[in-house]
Amino acid sequence: FGAWALQRACEDAAKWPLPARVGVNVSTRQIDTLYDTVRRALASTGLAPGRLELEITESVLLDKTENNIRTLERLREIGATISMDDFGTGFSSLSYLRTFPFDKIKIDQSFVQTLGSDQRSLDIISAITGLGRSFGMKTVAEGVETGAQYDILAKEGCTEVQGRFYSMPLCVEDAKSYLD
């Protein structure tokens, strides 16, 4: 199923206007064959590797093998972007930033939802964006729904946002129209 989803996402994104990218979540079951699966999907669809973002959750990284690290490095070498998804919600996320080759840190929506009412959420977001800057990584806030959240995130230096502030989830046809 993971290979099919990746293939389909690349097919759809190849039809979108530049510079639109597609993010695909990667499951723990995919990591062993991920490099070959990505290469096949990119080759068959013609999608430029730089337009593919692979979202890796901490559960994928629990087995910190050299093979997993090399797989992510090889994917970066061909131009795909590697994002750590749901950052800040796992057990040992900081060690993963040091060990694995990430391009982006995705700030979990649970911190974004309480912006403006919970100082600790703001402090965590500030710390994560600071980590991103220190490591030379982009930061992406998930679940942004309001202009007030967007303004706070921009002030904190968050480099990208995603969520209903821009659009409700869209089917493929509507996403293409939205991007055109």
CORSULLIN-V774825 format. One record per pair of residues at least 12 apart in sequence whose ideal C-beta (glycine too) atoms are under 7 Angstrom apart, sorted by the first residue. I is the first residue (numbers start at 0). J is the second residue. D is the distance in whole Angstrom. If there is no record, write none. Layout:
BEGIN
{{I/J/D} {I/J/D}}
END
This chain:
BEGIN
{{1/26/5} {1/28/6} {1/29/4} {2/36/5} {4/23/7} {5/23/5} {5/36/6} {5/37/7} {5/40/5} {6/40/5} {8/21/5} {8/23/5} {9/21/7} {9/40/4} {9/41/6} {9/44/4} {9/46/4} {9/51/7} {10/44/5} {11/171/5} {12/46/6} {12/50/6} {13/44/5} {13/45/5} {13/46/4} {14/175/6} {15/175/6} {15/178/5} {16/178/5} {16/179/6} {19/178/5} {20/50/5} {20/51/7} {20/52/6} {21/50/7} {21/51/6} {21/52/7} {22/52/4} {22/54/5} {23/51/7} {23/53/6} {23/54/7} {24/54/5} {24/84/7} {25/53/5} {25/54/7} {25/55/5} {25/59/6} {27/58/6} {27/59/5} {30/59/6} {30/67/6} {30/70/6} {33/70/6} {34/70/5} {34/73/5} {34/74/6} {37/74/6} {37/79/6} {48/77/5} {48/78/3} {48/79/5} {49/78/5} {51/79/5} {51/80/7} {52/80/4} {52/82/6} {53/74/6} {53/79/6} {53/81/6} {53/82/7} {54/82/5} {54/84/4} {54/105/7} {55/81/6} {55/82/7} {55/83/6} {55/84/6} {56/84/5} {56/85/6} {57/89/4} {57/92/6} {57/95/7} {60/95/5} {60/99/6} {63/98/6} {68/98/7} {68/99/6} {71/99/6} {71/100/5} {72/100/5} {75/100/5} {75/102/7} {80/102/5} {80/103/6} {81/100/6} {81/101/5} {81/102/5} {82/101/7} {82/102/7} {82/103/4} {82/105/5} {82/139/7} {83/95/6} {83/101/5} {83/104/5} {83/105/6} {84/105/5} {85/105/6} {85/107/5} {86/104/5} {86/105/6} {86/106/6} {86/107/6} {86/127/6} {87/106/7} {87/107/6} {87/110/6} {87/123/6} {87/127/6} {88/107/5} {88/109/7} {96/130/7} {96/134/6} {101/136/6} {102/136/6} {102/137/7} {103/136/6} {103/137/5} {103/138/7} {103/139/6} {104/127/6} {104/130/7} {104/131/5} {104/136/5} {104/138/5} {105/139/5} {105/141/6} {106/124/6} {106/127/5} {106/138/6} {106/139/7} {106/140/5} {106/141/6} {107/141/6} {108/141/4} {108/142/3} {110/123/5} {110/124/5} {111/140/5} {111/141/7} {111/142/5} {111/143/6} {111/148/6} {112/142/6} {114/148/5} {114/151/5} {115/147/6} {115/151/7} {121/151/7} {124/152/7} {124/155/6} {125/155/5} {128/155/5} {128/156/4} {128/157/5} {132/156/6} {137/158/4} {137/159/6} {138/157/5} {138/158/5} {139/159/4} {139/160/7} {139/161/6} {140/152/5} {140/157/5} {140/160/5} {141/161/6} {141/162/6} {142/162/5} {143/160/4} {143/161/7} {143/162/4} {143/164/4} {144/162/6} {144/163/5} {144/164/6} {145/164/6} {146/164/7} {148/164/7} {149/164/6}}
END
